[in-house]
Amino acid sequence: MYSVKEMADMAGVSARTLRYYDRIGLLKPAFTNEAGYRFYGEREVDLLQQILFYRERGIELRCIQDIIYNEDFDIRGALEEHLLELEKSKEHIDSLIRLVRRSILSMKGEEQMTDKEKFQAFKEDVVKRHEEMYGAEARKEYGDDEIDASQQKILNMSEEEYERFQSLGNEIRERLKEAVQSGISPESDEAGRIVTLHKEWLGMTWKKYTEEAHKAIANMYISDERFKLYYDREVPGCAEFLEKAIRYKVR
């Protein structure tokens, strides 16, 4: 058994953090003695490790709580998932390191580098991550030709187009978080503006925009946990809000 201080020192977190996790029900001690001191066992050690892994991946505490206390949660399976995600992150970092090195050499005049190449690694990463996370479902739903064409549109984006694509995605997520936190209706004018931005964002990668496809992908945001997490990572309810807004606006 470990005391709060021993557990905190071992995990590299503060005792205050452990007390906070206890208070919100994220990590309860194995038992608390009559004097009120908390003690943690092996199970709590394993759960804290999972909490820290998920937190490093940017997942909100409420979502972590839902994950680790789900009756189907498997620690070994979770570790394998963490390993896969970390390996993907490593590949992304390695790609950026290569890009930075080439950019430095280009500035020194030791290597030729076009403006397009300066952004290619970022665009390739977007395509790769999307394919790994959603590729199978998207190809089944829309076909290989449609997905290949969408990916090629991303790779062919100019610097200005790519910046607009990225800023649109960020703006949509921020507006969704504000909408959910403020409690506005999916039928409101602000929700309509979010749908319009979302339509523009999709149109930058789709071969051809259709209202039917827009509503279909909105349904995937609530029916597939991976799509849902894209919007719900920080504020739960964003994916559902977007789906309802699209269903109301796109008719």
Secondary structure, 3 states (H helix, E strand, C coil): CEEHHHHHHHHCCCHHHHHHHHHHCCCCCCEECCCCCEEECHHHHHHHHHHHHHHHCCCCHHHHHHHHCCCCCCHHHHHHHHHHHHHHHHHHHHHHHHHHHHHHHHHCCCCCCCHHHHHHHHHHHHHHHHHHHHHHHHHHHHCHHHHHHHHHHHHCCCHHHHHHHHHHHHHHHHHHHHHHHHCCCCCCHHHHHHHHHHHHHHHCCCCCCCHHHHHHHHHHHHHCHHHHHHHHCCCCCHHHHHHHHHHHHCC
